[in-house]
Amino acid sequence: MHAAQKNLSLVVTHKFARALYWCSLGLLLAGMWVLIDPFHRSTGSRSHIYITLGAFELYIWLLLILARWHEKKVWLSDTVRSGLFAAVLSGLLFLTLNELYLASAGEAWWVTMVIVVLTVVKLIVAERWLGFSVPVPLLVFCLLWIAVLAIPAPLIHYFRDNKSFQLGLAYVICWLVAFLVAGHLWLVRWQIRRTFYFDSRLLGMWYVPWLLLALLAAMALGQLYSVMWGLFVDWAQWYFSPIFLAAGFVVVALSIGTVSLRRYAWALFGLTILHALAAAHSQLPDDFPTGWFAEYFVNPYYTGGVFIILLLAGGAMLLERWWLLAPALAIPASVGTFQSVQIIWNCRHGKGLTLLLAAFILLAVGVTLQWLQEKRQFLINSTTVILELDPDTISEYEPNED
């Protein structure tokens, strides 16, 4: 009875401590919001920003120390939670820096470099303390995502006096991030060739570095939104559609090694396509640069369609899944067919010609279907006859009693 009460006390204590961890994080974020207060900025005021940055940095190191203690005690859920808290707060550091660029851009440049160095150091320390390994290819992409967290704010702020160029630059940055996400297809190829190995330790599983990459990518995407909003850059939602499309397809490619998740991955990719179509209706910002740039590279339908084709074709070649070329070729074929029919339909006698052409196409499709079915049935019947007439062939299909 005494042992049962002791075990119950341990469980209650752990649950209460975990609740306190969540409350502590919530209070930290609430304090950040009250200190920064982005809706009521004070020109030139910086002390509250430095207090927030210092509090975040100290809290992250305390979380890493706590996670190290949890890992030694083999409290895996606590270790993972502390590590996730530390990663999220590392991303929020860069979001807080956006406010410093408005108050003092010169100081913000130096502080950004210091935070980038500290973030890399914390990544290396976390890898050693928490007992997980980030292979070199994935580590390179982690460093690239840290760069994405740091670069947009100073770059976009630098061109604040040229509003038109600033808007175009924000759009280009989104496309560069989309291509960085698409570059993870090479990592998927590397992972498949290495195989999806398993480890008895939770933090030794193959997907742990991928979760770190996904978290950094999500924080970088949030940074893009934050930079554009905080630095007064107008934007349309379809700026981010290529990023979502690339992320959805990378998940599809990664699911090749986990067949059970494949249908969910394709469903996610389908949702990203729906998002791209829905966001394409957003209007272009008023001060966006005009001319050949806006005419040829800013159409959300054409650029999105071409990007999907490139993703499918690149996935087919990198992953050697050549069936991906079928949808890649089907998209331009469908668009070309639709435009051809539209041209014919609008010309003289076009409606009649279109109907006649459709009649011949349907006739050809019907004949093809019947021919394929007849060929299949012929093969089945031929196999059946051979099995019935040839005793030696029959014996090959009979079970061996030995």
Buried (B, 14 or more C-beta within 10 A) or exposed (E): EEEEEEEEEEEEEEEEEBEEBEEBBEEBBEEBEEBBEEEEEEEEEBEBBBBBBEBBBEBBBEBBEBBBBBBEEEBEEBBBBBBBBBBBBBBBBBBBBBBBBBBBBEBBBEBBEEBBEBBBEBBEBBBEBBBBEBEEBBBEBBBBBBEBBBBBBBBBBBBBEEBBEBBBBBBEBBBBBBEBBBBBBBBBBBBBEEEEEEEEEBBEBBBBBBBBBBBBBBBBBBBBEBBBEBBEBBBBBBBBBBBBBBBBBBBBBBBBBEEEBBEEBBEBBEEBBEBBBEBBEBEBBEBBBEEEEBEEEBBBEEBBBBBBBBBBBBBBBBBEBEEBBEBBEEBEEEEEEEEEBEEBEEEEEBEEBBEEEEEEEEEEEEEEEEEEEEEEEEEEEEEEEEEEEEEEEEEEEEEEEE
